[in-house]
Amino acid sequence: MTLSASVASISHYAKARFRRSLKAKQVHYDLMRGGLKQARHVVICVIRDEVHRLAFFLQYYRDLGIEHFICIDNGSTDGTAELLSSFEDVSLVSAHGSYKAARFGNDWINEVINRHCQEKWVLYVDADEFLVYPHCDTRPIDQLTTYIDSVGGRSLRAVMVDMYSQHPVLENVCEPGRNPLEVCNLFDRSGYVSHFDRRSRTIWIKGGVRGRVYFKERLWDGPALNKIPLVYVGGERLFLRSSHQVWPLSLNLGDMRGALGVSGALLHFKFLSTFVHKVADAAHRSQHTDEYTVYSSGEDMEDFVYDDTATYRSWKDLSDHGLIQGEGWKYWKNASESEV
């Protein structure tokens, strides 16, 4: 690592650590289940009024092999906390304070994972994000992390893929418990650009449907699509910018040491009908990035389909278009130093 990168690393670390300490008093451990201690694969998320999404969200990740969930509730009033407290595999944490001032929940996340998730693989996602990776339909997450661990990896890179439909956003109604893929199964198969920032060791990705529709003349002002959602917590770990960047900075490159690197994707279901109401809600907009000022409930939400729109059927559709890598990981056996 160069001197400038080292200085950047220390600066990022110091700021994130200070914010974690400052915001720790906002976090209250309301219901910590005993199963968390034994769990090796844990989902953590910050939620507010997401009761309509939770049934499918929880089942999806259970089917993927997640053993426990830590849900940080930031003032829900729709019954979210009451529903979550009924599940034995969910630990419930409440966070009182501004979501935006807590770096969009990052400070709370950092406090919880460092206190309760040591020696675990932690998957940091939102309630509208669903992780996919090569062979996720037949290989549960513990087999993937075993492979990553075998090459000395400690994280998984992913690209966020915005999902949409051929209908106006307001018509994308997803009833509680329903798979959102049944409503929004389209994605942009091209139009993504990347840039490697040497100082932060981060591969920044922009584009997709939001870049194409809302930021067409200024793509690099649009939302970042690169994520490091899956991280092994061995020692102190700090998410710096949502899950776009993490400390230590070496984790931002994911698994790069094996003969075959693997990356995943987060299917992102922002464009369901509820999004129109969120955009119109000034209080909701005030707690999110300036990106929300670009969205409108008018003509931009009428039709996202274009020439390079593709239909999502499985992870293979993303692999075929280069959005995720490492299709052959399940065939590899990486030798340990002792074996060599």
VENPE-V243459 format. One line per field, one symbol per residue. ss: DSSP state (A for helix, B for strand, O for the rest). psi: psi as a letter, one per 20 degrees, with the letter a starting at -180 (. if undefined). burial: # if it has 9 or more other ideal C-beta (glycine too) atoms within 8 Angstrom, else .. A space follows every 10 residues. Layout:
ss: ???
psi: ???
burial: ???
//
This chain:
ss: OOAAAAAAAA AAAAAAAAAA AAAAAABBBB BOOOAAAAOO BBBBBBBOOO AAAAAAAAAA AAAAOOOBBB BBBOOOOOOA AAAAOOOOOB BBBBBOOOOO OOOOOAAAAA AAAAAAOOOB BBBBOOOOBB BBBOOOOOOO AAAAAAAAAA OOOOBBBBBB BBOBOOOOAA AOOOOOOOOA AAOOOBBBOO OBBBBBBOOO OBBBBBBAAA AAAAOOOOAA AOOOOBBBBB BBBOOOOBBB BOOOBBBOAA AAAOOOOOOO OOBBBBBBOO OOOAAAAAAA OAAAAAOOOA AAAOOOOOAA AOOOOOOOBB BOOOAAAAAA OOOOOOOOAA AOOOOOOOOO
psi: prghhggggg ggggghhghg ghihiippng noqhihhhph opppqpqolk hihhgggghg hghijphqpo popmkqjjjg ggghiiphjp ppqqpoapgg hkllighggh gghhhikpkq ppoorrijpo pqrpkiiior hhhghggghh jjqjrpqqpp opqaajrqhh impoqpiqoi higojqrpir jqqqpoohgi lpopprbahh hgghkhimhi irqpipqmho ppnnappopg nckhqqpqhh iiibojirho qpraqopomh lrhhhghghi ohhghijrri hhihqrjchi jgoipahkpq pphrhhhhgh jjhqrkhjhi iqopqrhhg.
burial: ....##.##. .##..##.## ..#..##..# ..#.##..## ########.# ####.###.# ##.####### ####.#...# #.###.#.## #####.#.#. .#.####### ####.##..# #####.#### ######.... #####.#### #.######## #####...#. .#.#...#.# #.#######. ##.#..#..# ########## #####...#. .##.###### ###...#### ..#####.#. #####..#.. #########. ###.##.##. ...##..#.. ##..#..... #..#....## .#..#.###. #.####..## .#.#......
//
